[in-house]
């Protein structure tokens, strides 16, 4: 079992049940972020046509697919996640939106997909910082890259700083939970109380090219947001997460 698979173990049934609420508290602008991801993909791929989209780490709200499908009716999706409860939660939302016919699910990792450039675009949102080992982070990015067609856009959002390096933003993030009426036991993850940090930051977005072996990358960072919690996917120059759209040549 590599660290990608083992990282999924913490996303059990109890975590899945509260994920939709907690993710939107952890990231102010959660839905706007996913809407903008859809817009970035449409701007990259063009509108009105067919496209095959790989959604890695699709478990949770399914918002990547719901937002994109609302914008582009011709796109089809492969939703991959090693956590069965999180994938089931996402598919329940996708089915409620009437999109199950356009979505294929894979309960596993990207490595379980056939090799080859089968996809016109890919997303990896709020996932990479849950993979603790740097070698496995690189392997996951490479696994996605080899399945993308030449020039395909890839949207990545992940933590790239240690939470403890940003005490003011961390304090503001705790206040965000209190603002939303979260009870004290839920006012941030356990590491804020224990002083430990279970997440390993991913490379800064500008370092993405050196994490991939193939081709050159055209990078465009977008949607900065102040956030430091699990499941969040925004960042600014002074925060913790950064969505980046990269194209492979």
KOLLO-589535 format. One line per 5 residues: number of its first residue (from 1); their letters; for each residue x, y, z of C-alpha. Coordinates in steps of 0.25 Angstrom, whole numbers, plus 5000, padded with zeros to 4 digits. Example, Ala and Ser with C-alpha at 12.3 -4.5 7.8 and 13.67 -1.06 7.14 Angstrom:
KOLLO-589535
1 = AS = 5049/4982/5031  5055/4996/5029 .
//
This chain:
KOLLO-589535
1 = XXXXX = 5000/5000/5000  5006/5013/4996  5004/5026/5003  4993/5031/4993  4985/5019/4997 .
6 = XXXXX = 4988/5019/5012  4984/5034/5012  4970/5031/5008  4968/5022/5021  4965/5035/5029 .
11 = XXXXX = 4954/5038/5019  4944/5028/5025  4929/5028/5027  4929/5038/5038  4938/5047/5031 .
16 = XXXXX = 4930/5046/5018  4917/5049/5026  4922/5063/5030  4931/5066/5018  4922/5075/5010 .
21 = XXXXX = 4919/5084/5022  4934/5084/5027  4940/5087/5014  4931/5099/5011  4935/5105/5025 .
26 = XXXXX = 4950/5101/5023  4950/5109/5010  4942/5121/5009  4939/5122/4994  4939/5106/4992 .
31 = XXXXX = 4928/5107/4982  4934/5119/4975  4947/5112/4974  4941/5100/4967  4933/5109/4958 .
36 = XXXXX = 4946/5116/4954  4952/5102/4951  4941/5099/4941  4943/5113/4935  4958/5111/4934 .
41 = XXXXX = 4956/5097/4927  4946/5103/4917  4955/5114/4914  4966/5104/4911  4958/5094/4904 .
46 = XXXXX = 4948/5103/4896  4933/5102/4898  4922/5094/4892  4930/5082/4889  4933/5068/4895 .
51 = XXXXX = 4944/5065/4905  4948/5054/4914  4952/5060/4928  4960/5052/4938  4956/5056/4953 .
56 = XXXXX = 4966/5050/4962  4962/5050/4977  4948/5052/4972  4942/5047/4986  4934/5057/4994 .
61 = XXXXX = 4924/5067/4989  4926/5064/4974  4926/5079/4972  4937/5078/4961  4928/5070/4952 .
66 = XXXXX = 4915/5077/4956  4921/5091/4953  4928/5087/4940  4916/5079/4935  4907/5091/4937 .
71 = XXXXX = 4916/5099/4928  4919/5089/4917  4908/5078/4914  4918/5071/4904  4928/5067/4915 .
76 = XXXXX = 4929/5053/4921  4937/5050/4934  4945/5039/4940  4944/5040/4955  4955/5033/4963 .
81 = XXXXX = 4957/5032/4978  4962/5021/4987  4952/5025/4998  4939/5017/4995  4931/5025/5005 .
86 = XXXXX = 4936/5038/4999  4933/5033/4985  4919/5029/4989  4917/5043/4995  4921/5049/4982 .
91 = XXXXX = 4913/5040/4973  4900/5043/4981  4902/5058/4978  4905/5055/4964  4893/5046/4962 .
96 = XXXXX = 4884/5056/4969  4889/5066/4958  4886/5056/4947  4900/5054/4943  4902/5040/4946 .
101 = XXXXX = 4901/5036/4931  4913/5045/4928  4922/5040/4940  4930/5027/4941  4935/5024/4955 .
106 = XXXXX = 4948/5017/4958  4949/5012/4973  4964/5013/4973  4976/5021/4969  4980/5027/4956 .
111 = XXXXX = 4990/5016/4954  4978/5007/4952  4974/5014/4939  4979/5009/4926  4992/5015/4921 .
116 = XXXXX = 4991/5025/4910  4987/5039/4907  4972/5037/4908  4968/5050/4915  4967/5064/4910 .
121 = XXXXX = 4968/5070/4924  4970/5066/4938  4968/5072/4952  4974/5069/4966  4968/5078/4976 .
126 = XXXXX = 4970/5077/4991  4978/5064/4990  4993/5065/4988  4995/5070/5002  4989/5058/5008 .
131 = XXXXX = 4999/5049/5001  5011/5050/5012  5022/5044/5004  5029/5053/4993  5032/5042/4984 .
136 = XXXXX = 5018/5038/4984  5014/5052/4981  5023/5052/4969  5018/5038/4965  5003/5043/4966 .
141 = XXXXX = 5006/5055/4957  5014/5047/4947  5002/5036/4947  4993/5047/4943  5002/5054/4933 .
146 = XXXXX = 5004/5041/4925  4989/5040/4923  4987/5054/4918  4987/5057/4903  4998/5067/4898 .
151 = XXXXX = 4994/5081/4902  4983/5076/4912  4981/5086/4924  4983/5081/4938  4977/5088/4950 .
156 = XXXXX = 4984/5086/4963  4980/5092/4976  4988/5088/4989  4995/5093/5002  5009/5098/4999 .
161 = XXXXX = 5013/5104/5013  5014/5098/5027  5002/5103/5035  5010/5106/5047  5018/5116/5038 .
166 = XXXXX = 5006/5125/5037  5001/5128/5051  4992/5140/5048  4985/5132/5036  4984/5120/5045 .
171 = XXXXX = 4977/5128/5056  4968/5135/5045  4965/5121/5040  4960/5117/5054  4952/5129/5055 .
176 = XXXXX = 4945/5125/5042  4940/5112/5048  4935/5120/5060  4928/5130/5051  4921/5118/5044 .
181 = XXXXX = 4916/5113/5058  4925/5101/5059  4925/5096/5073  4939/5097/5080  4943/5082/5078 .
186 = XXXXX = 4941/5084/5063  4948/5098/5063  4959/5093/5054  4966/5079/5053  4973/5072/5065 .
191 = XXXXX = 4987/5077/5061  4983/5091/5065  4981/5086/5079  4992/5076/5079  5003/5085/5072 .
196 = XXXXX = 5005/5074/5062  5003/5075/5047  4999/5062/5039  4999/5069/5026  5012/5070/5017 .
201 = XXXXX = 5012/5083/5009  5013/5080/4994  5023/5088/4985  5020/5103/4982  5012/5104/4969 .
206 = XXXXX = 5024/5110/4962  5032/5098/4965  5022/5088/4958  5030/5087/4945  5042/5081/4953 .
211 = XXXXX = 5033/5071/4959  5029/5065/4945  5038/5058/4936  5031/5060/4923  5030/5072/4914 .
216 = XXXXX = 5029/5087/4918  5018/5093/4926  5011/5106/4924  5006/5110/4937  4995/5120/4942 .
221 = XXXXX = 4991/5122/4956  4977/5126/4960  4967/5128/4971  4976/5132/4983  4969/5130/4997 .
226 = XXXXX = 4973/5130/5011  4971/5116/5016  4979/5105/5024  4969/5094/5026  4967/5080/5021 .
231 = XXXXX = 4959/5080/5008  4962/5094/5005  4967/5098/4991  4970/5113/4990  4983/5121/4993 .
236 = XXXXX = 4989/5135/4992  5003/5140/4994  5001/5140/5009  4993/5127/5010  4994/5112/5009 .
241 = XXXXX = 4987/5107/4996  4989/5110/4981  4980/5106/4970  4989/5105/4957  4985/5102/4943 .
246 = XXXX = 4996/5095/4935  4997/5091/4921  5006/5080/4916  5013/5082/4903 .
//
